[in-house]
Amino acid sequence: MQRPAVTAALAAAALVLTAGCSSGGGGTPDNAKSAESSPATDATSTGKARTGEAPPEKGSAKVTKTLTENLKSPWGLAPLPDGDLLVSSRDEGTITRVDGETGEKTDLGSVPGVSPAGEGGLMGLALSPSYASDHMVYAYFTTESDNRVARMLYDEKKPSGQQLGAPDTVFKGIPKGGVHNGGRIAFGPDKMLYAGTGETGDTGLAQDKKSLGGKILRLTPDGDPAPGNPFDDSPVYSYGHRNVQGLAWDEDKQLWAAEFGQDTWDELNEIKAGDNYGWPEVEGKGDEEGFHDPVAQWKTSEASPSGIAYAEGSVWMAGLRGERLWRIPVRGVDGGVQPQSFLKGEYGRLRTVVAAGGDKLWLVTNETDSRGTPEKGDDKILEVTVK
């Protein structure tokens, strides 16, 4: 069953009300497959060629199974070495383990100090680069005073609900708000911790290099400014962002980031250390000196991008308000590229997408975060085969 279509009038109203933050739809069939190329006025892409053979001009994305169902406000997803998954609940402040074969769920426990409200709560998850020896899980979450990153020992031998150790805060003081809290974290190929933050609706924070809001931060695993950062003694890696929601690297170790626009353009950016990505002076491609233009941009009704993953030569981007999965070829591509969308409206709001190895992705729906229209089984983790 397709989710109900939104009328043009409602879509226009939602665009004004959400200002690019998100809104959404309700639930559907397994093994669904659909694709559409968006007109150049809706989605456009330009970029430099990356090494390796280019992916096919037309790709595909097919849901091959529903791994698990009935998740509540899922947000972050971290694959474990054995193929199982850790998923965070933004509003409940809990972490759950999902068996990568059967979908069986095990409660790890609650993260102390999480204060869910608006777009804040327990968000991004990442495993320590030394997880095999230290068993540390990193989490980005909202407290009563700020957004912060903490790490916790995960002991799966303890009883269900008691498997998380006390949080060890490694970085704090990121501005919090009712909206635009950022929340995505990931360890890069350099084993440094990257965190996407938002400007909380205070647009001036994005251009203030002394503020932690509207930035991509680069930290050591202990939370110090990482060596080689572009600004002395600063965790800031790039700035001029509105609300960074997705982080991923390609095989060339190039960092890509997705972020919400306001009323006009959502963005996929190729991140360079020290660059200014324009907000609030520029939204989308401004061709203005001193600002780094996005590689691709979308109308906010088409995307409201959240997580991204890299697989098969393309960046794959989950859309909340857009309720679709976007494919943006980046390997071996030079010049204009036409992004494709898949699964439009079939599974509702899509929050997180993670590479699962080879041509597989894990895709997390997001209908239970108060902005969706939950149907039976929501929310879900889907396995998707792509090319």
C-alpha positions in Angstrom: 0.0 0.0 0.0 1.4 3.4 -1.0 1.3 6.1 1.6 -1.2 8.8 1.0 0.0 11.6 -1.4 0.1 15.1 0.0 -1.7 17.7 -2.0 0.2 20.6 -3.5 -1.5 23.0 -1.1 -0.5 21.0 2.0 3.0 20.5 0.7 3.4 24.3 0.3 2.0 24.9 3.8 4.4 22.3 5.2 7.3 23.9 3.5 6.6 27.2 5.2 5.9 25.6 8.6 8.9 23.3 8.7 11.4 25.6 7.1 13.3 22.6 5.8 13.4 20.8 9.2 11.0 17.9 8.3 7.5 16.5 8.3 6.1 13.3 7.0 3.9 10.2 5.9 3.1 6.5 7.0 4.1 2.5 6.1 4.3 -0.1 3.1 5.3 -3.3 1.3 8.5 -5.3 1.4 10.5 -5.7 -1.9 9.1 -2.4 -3.2 11.2 -0.8 -6.0 10.8 2.5 -7.6 13.0 5.2 -9.1 12.6 8.6 -10.5 15.1 11.2 -11.9 14.2 14.6 -10.5 14.1 17.5 -12.9 17.1 19.8 -12.8 15.1 22.5 -11.1 14.5 20.1 -8.2 17.8 18.3 -7.9 21.1 19.3 -9.5 24.6 18.1 -9.0 28.1 19.2 -10.1 31.4 17.8 -9.0 35.0 16.9 -9.8 35.9 13.4 -11.0 36.9 11.0 -8.3 39.2 8.0 -8.8 37.9 4.7 -10.0 35.3 3.5 -12.5 32.1 5.5 -12.6 28.9 3.8 -11.5 26.2 3.2 -14.0 24.3 6.3 -15.1 21.1 4.8 -13.9 21.2 3.0 -10.6 18.7 0.9 -8.6 17.6 0.4 -5.0 15.5 -2.6 -3.9 14.3 -3.4 -0.4 15.3 -7.1 0.0 14.0 -7.6 3.6 12.6 -5.9 6.6 15.1 -6.7 9.3 13.1 -5.5 12.3 10.0 -3.5 13.2 8.4 -1.5 16.0 11.3 0.7 16.8 10.4 4.0 18.6 11.9 7.2 17.3 15.1 5.5 15.9 17.9 7.9 15.0 21.5 6.6 15.1 22.7 3.3 13.8 26.1 1.6 14.4 27.0 -1.8 12.8 28.8 -4.1 15.2 31.7 -6.3 13.9 29.6 -9.4 14.0 26.9 -7.9 11.7 24.4 -6.9 14.4 23.3 -3.3 14.8 23.0 -0.8 17.6 20.2 1.7 17.2 19.4 4.7 19.4 15.9 6.0 20.3 15.9 9.8 20.2 12.9 10.3 22.5 13.3 7.3 24.8 17.1 7.8 25.3 17.8 4.0 24.9 20.1 1.9 22.8 18.9 -1.4 21.4 20.9 -4.2 19.7 19.3 -5.8 16.6 20.4 -9.2 15.4 21.6 -8.7 11.8 20.1 -12.0 10.7 16.9 -12.5 12.7 16.0 -8.9 13.7 15.7 -10.0 17.4 16.0 -7.0 19.7 18.0 -6.7 23.0 17.8 -3.7 25.2 21.2 -2.4 26.3 19.8 0.2 28.6 19.1 4.0 28.9 21.8 6.7 28.6 21.7 8.8 31.7 21.4 12.6 31.2 19.5 12.5 28.0 16.8 15.3 27.9 14.6 14.7 24.8 12.7 17.7 23.5 11.9 19.0 20.0 14.6 17.7 17.7 16.9 16.9 20.5 17.5 13.7 22.4 19.7 10.6 21.9 20.9 10.8 18.4 24.1 9.7 16.7 26.0 6.5 17.6 29.6 5.4 16.6 31.9 2.6 17.7 35.3 3.4 19.0 38.1 2.8 16.4 39.5 0.5 19.1 36.2 -1.2 19.7 37.6 -4.7 19.5 39.7 -4.1 22.6 37.9 -1.3 24.5 34.2 -2.0 23.6 33.3 1.7 23.8 30.2 3.1 22.2 30.1 6.9 21.5 26.8 8.8 21.5 25.7 12.4 20.7 22.9 13.6 22.9 21.0 16.5 24.3 21.1 17.3 28.0 19.2 20.0 30.0 22.1 22.4 29.2 23.8 21.4 25.9 24.5 18.8 23.3 27.5 16.6 24.0 29.3 13.5 23.1 29.9 10.7 25.6 31.3 7.2 25.5 30.1 4.1 27.4 31.4 0.7 27.9 29.2 -1.9 26.3 29.2 -5.2 28.2 27.0 -7.7 26.4 27.5 -10.3 29.1 25.4 -8.3 31.6 21.6 -8.7 31.8 19.4 -7.0 29.2 18.9 -3.3 30.2 22.1 -3.2 32.2 24.7 -3.5 29.5 25.8 0.2 29.3 28.4 1.6 31.6 28.3 5.1 33.0 28.7 7.8 30.3 32.2 9.4 30.1 31.7 12.8 28.6 34.4 13.5 26.0 33.1 16.7 24.6 30.4 19.2 25.8 29.1 22.7 25.3 27.6 22.3 21.8 24.6 24.7 21.7 21.1 23.1 22.1 17.7 24.3 20.9 14.2 23.1 20.0 15.5 22.6 16.5 18.8 22.2 14.6 20.8 20.2 17.1 22.8 18.3 14.5 23.6 14.9 16.0 25.5 12.8 13.5 28.8 11.4 14.6 31.3 9.1 12.8 34.9 8.1 13.1 36.8 8.9 9.9 39.5 7.0 8.0 42.0 8.9 10.2 40.4 7.5 13.4 39.3 10.9 14.4 35.8 11.7 15.6 33.6 13.9 13.4 30.4 15.5 14.7 27.8 17.5 12.7 26.2 20.3 14.7 23.3 22.7 14.1 22.9 26.4 14.8 19.8 25.9 16.9 17.9 28.5 14.9 20.4 31.2 15.9 21.8 31.8 12.4 24.7 33.9 13.6 26.4 30.9 15.2 27.1 29.3 11.9 29.6 32.0 10.8 31.1 32.5 14.3 34.2 30.3 14.3 34.4 30.5 18.1 30.9 28.9 18.3 30.4 25.1 18.2 27.0 25.6 16.4 26.6 25.1 12.7 29.9 23.3 12.3 31.5 20.0 11.5 33.8 19.3 14.5 36.9 17.0 14.3 38.1 15.5 17.6 40.4 12.9 19.0 38.7 9.9 20.6 39.3 11.6 23.9 37.5 14.8 22.8 40.5 17.1 22.2 40.8 19.2 19.0 42.3 16.8 16.5 45.9 17.4 15.2 45.9 19.2 11.8 42.6 21.0 12.3 42.5 24.2 10.2 42.1 26.6 13.2 44.6 26.7 16.1 43.4 24.9 19.2 39.9 24.6 17.8 37.7 21.5 17.2 36.1 23.3 14.2 36.8 21.6 10.9 34.3 23.4 8.6 31.7 26.1 9.3 28.8 28.0 7.8 26.4 25.1 8.2 22.8 25.2 9.1 22.1 21.7 10.5 24.5 18.9 9.5 22.7 15.6 9.5 24.8 13.1 7.5 28.5 12.2 7.3 30.2 9.6 5.1 33.6 9.0 3.4 34.3 7.6 -0.1 37.3 5.3 -1.0 39.4 8.4 -1.6 38.8 9.4 2.1 36.8 12.4 1.0 34.2 13.5 3.5 30.7 14.2 2.4 28.0 15.9 4.5 24.2 16.4 4.1 22.4 19.3 5.7 19.0 20.9 5.9 18.3 24.1 4.0 15.6 26.6 5.1 13.0 27.4 2.5 14.8 26.9 -0.7 17.7 24.4 -1.0 18.9 21.3 0.9 22.5 20.4 0.3 25.1 17.6 -0.2 28.6 19.1 0.4 32.1 17.9 -0.3 33.9 18.9 2.9 37.3 20.7 2.8 39.1 21.6 6.0 38.6 25.2 7.0 36.0 26.0 4.3 32.9 28.2 4.8 29.7 26.6 3.5 27.8 29.8 3.4 24.9 29.7 5.9 23.1 32.1 6.5 24.6 34.3 3.8 24.0 31.7 1.1 21.5 28.8 0.8 22.4 26.4 -1.9 24.6 27.4 -4.8 25.5 31.1 -4.6 28.7 31.2 -6.7 30.0 33.8 -4.2 33.6 34.2 -3.4 34.6 32.8 -0.1 31.8 30.3 0.2 32.0 26.6 -0.8 29.0 25.7 -3.0 27.3 22.3 -2.5 27.9 19.5 -5.0 24.1 18.8 -5.1 21.0 20.7 -4.0 17.3 19.9 -3.7 14.1 21.7 -3.0 13.3 21.2 0.7 10.1 19.4 -0.2 12.2 16.8 -2.1 14.7 16.0 0.6 15.1 17.3 4.1 18.2 15.1 4.2 19.3 13.1 7.2 21.8 10.3 7.1 24.1 9.5 4.2 26.2 6.4 3.2 28.7 5.7 0.5 28.3 2.5 -1.6 28.9 1.4 -5.2 30.4 4.7 -6.3 27.5 6.9 -5.1 26.4 8.8 -2.0 23.0 7.5 -0.8 21.0 10.1 1.1 17.9 9.4 3.3 15.1 12.0 3.0 12.7 12.9 5.8 10.2 15.2 4.4 11.0 14.0 0.9 10.3 10.4 2.0 12.8 8.9 -0.5 16.3 7.6 -0.9 18.6 9.7 -3.1 21.5 8.4 -5.2 24.2 10.8 -6.1 27.1 9.3 -8.2 30.4 10.7 -7.2 33.1 8.2 -8.3 34.6 8.8 -11.7 32.2 11.6 -12.4 33.1 14.9 -13.8 30.7 17.8 -14.3 26.9 17.6 -13.9 25.3 14.6 -12.5 21.6 13.8 -12.3 20.6 12.4 -8.9 18.0 9.7 -8.8 15.4 9.0 -6.1 14.0 5.7 -5.0 11.3 4.3 -2.7 9.4 7.6 -2.9 6.6 7.6 -0.4 6.8 3.8 0.1 8.2 3.7 3.6 7.5 7.3 4.8 10.2 9.4 6.4 13.8 8.0 6.1 16.2 9.0 8.9 19.4 7.0 8.7 21.3 5.0 6.0 24.5 3.0 6.7 26.7 1.0 4.4 26.3 -2.7 5.1 29.2 -3.9 2.9 29.3 -4.4 -0.9 26.0 -3.4 -2.5 24.0 -3.5 0.7 22.6 -0.6 2.9 20.8 -0.5 6.1 17.9 2.0 6.0 16.0 3.3 9.0 12.5 4.7 8.8 11.3 7.6 11.1 7.6 7.7 11.4 7.4 7.7 15.2 9.3 10.9 16.0 6.1 13.0 16.3 6.3 14.3 12.7 5.3 11.1 10.9 2.1 9.1 10.5 3.0 5.7 12.0 1.4 2.6 10.6 1.6 -1.0 11.7 5.2 -2.1 12.2 6.8 1.4 12.2 9.6 2.1 12.7 11.7 -0.3 10.7 15.2 -1.2 9.6 15.3 -2.2 6.0 18.0 -4.0 4.0 18.4 -2.4 0.6 20.4 -3.7 -2.4 21.8 -0.9 -4.6 23.8 -0.2 -7.6 
